[in-house]
Amino acid sequence: MEGAELLVVRGFLKSLHRFKPILMLEVSPRWSKDFGYQPAELLTTLQEAGYDRFDEVAENGRLTKIRGFERLTESDSVDVVCSIASKHDARLSRARAARH
């Protein structure tokens, strides 16, 4: 269900800590509002679980580092790859390569 990302993440925090998977989420203030939270709460929850790298997926498939969700307006949505730099950077390095 769109907007329930925070509830889902909270529901499997033990598994996040144990397995540390790369996550891909679609984040939208409009959808999260329906569930009573702001996207920044999702970011904070993931940071508390050890996630320290958040990348927006561009139309060309490249990843661009983002720091927070404050810039999102209610009509925006963004695909975000959430990862742990020390564990996942090598796997994601091609998607982060600079365009030539």
C-alpha positions as CSV (number, residue, x, y, z in Angstrom):
1,M,0.0,0.0,0.0
2,E,1.4,3.3,-1.0
3,G,2.5,5.3,2.0
4,A,2.9,2.4,4.4
5,E,6.7,2.2,4.0
6,L,7.4,3.4,7.6
7,L,5.0,0.8,9.0
8,V,6.6,-1.9,6.9
9,V,10.2,-0.9,7.9
10,R,9.2,-0.8,11.6
11,G,7.7,-4.3,11.2
12,F,10.9,-5.9,10.0
13,L,13.5,-3.9,12.0
14,K,15.0,-7.1,13.5
15,S,15.5,-8.5,10.0
16,L,17.0,-5.2,8.7
17,H,19.5,-5.4,11.6
18,R,20.3,-9.0,10.9
19,F,20.4,-9.2,7.1
20,K,21.1,-5.6,6.1
21,P,19.5,-5.8,2.6
22,I,19.6,-3.0,0.1
23,L,16.1,-1.4,0.0
24,M,14.3,0.4,-2.7
25,L,11.4,2.5,-1.7
26,E,9.1,5.0,-3.4
27,V,8.7,8.0,-1.0
28,S,5.9,10.6,-1.3
29,P,4.8,13.1,1.3
30,R,1.2,12.8,0.0
31,W,1.1,9.1,0.6
32,S,2.9,9.1,3.9
33,K,0.5,11.8,5.2
34,D,-2.3,9.2,4.8
35,F,-0.5,7.1,7.4
36,G,0.3,9.9,9.8
37,Y,4.0,10.5,9.2
38,Q,6.5,12.6,7.2
39,P,9.1,11.0,4.9
40,A,11.9,12.3,7.2
41,E,10.6,9.9,9.9
42,L,11.3,7.0,7.5
43,L,14.8,8.3,6.9
44,T,15.5,8.6,10.6
45,T,14.2,5.1,11.3
46,L,16.4,3.7,8.6
47,Q,19.4,5.6,9.9
48,E,18.8,4.1,13.3
49,A,18.8,0.7,11.7
50,G,22.3,1.4,10.3
51,Y,21.4,2.7,6.8
52,D,23.7,5.6,5.9
53,R,23.4,6.0,2.2
54,F,20.2,7.2,0.4
55,D,20.2,7.6,-3.4
56,E,17.6,8.9,-5.7
57,V,17.1,6.8,-8.8
58,A,17.2,9.1,-11.9
59,E,15.3,8.4,-15.1
60,N,18.5,7.0,-16.7
61,G,18.9,4.5,-13.8
62,R,21.8,6.3,-12.2
63,L,21.9,6.9,-8.5
64,T,22.4,10.3,-7.0
65,K,23.0,10.8,-3.3
66,I,20.3,12.6,-1.3
67,R,20.6,13.9,2.2
68,G,16.9,14.1,3.2
69,F,13.4,14.3,2.0
70,E,12.7,17.9,3.0
71,R,12.8,19.1,-0.6
72,L,9.8,16.9,-1.5
73,T,6.6,18.7,-2.1
74,E,3.3,16.9,-1.5
75,S,2.9,16.2,-5.2
76,D,6.4,14.6,-5.5
77,S,7.4,11.1,-5.2
78,V,11.0,9.7,-5.5
79,D,12.4,6.3,-5.8
80,V,15.1,5.8,-3.2
81,V,17.8,3.1,-2.8
82,C,18.7,2.8,0.9
83,S,22.0,1.1,1.7
84,I,24.8,0.8,4.1
85,A,28.0,2.2,2.6
86,S,30.5,-0.2,4.1
87,K,28.4,-3.2,3.0
88,H,26.8,-2.2,-0.3
89,D,29.0,0.5,-2.1
90,A,30.8,-2.0,-4.2
91,R,27.6,-3.5,-5.5
92,L,26.1,-0.1,-6.3
93,S,29.2,1.5,-7.7
94,R,28.2,1.1,-11.4
95,A,24.8,2.7,-10.8
96,R,26.6,5.7,-9.2
97,A,29.1,6.1,-12.0
98,A,29.4,9.6,-13.5
99,R,27.7,10.0,-16.8
100,H,30.1,10.7,-19.7
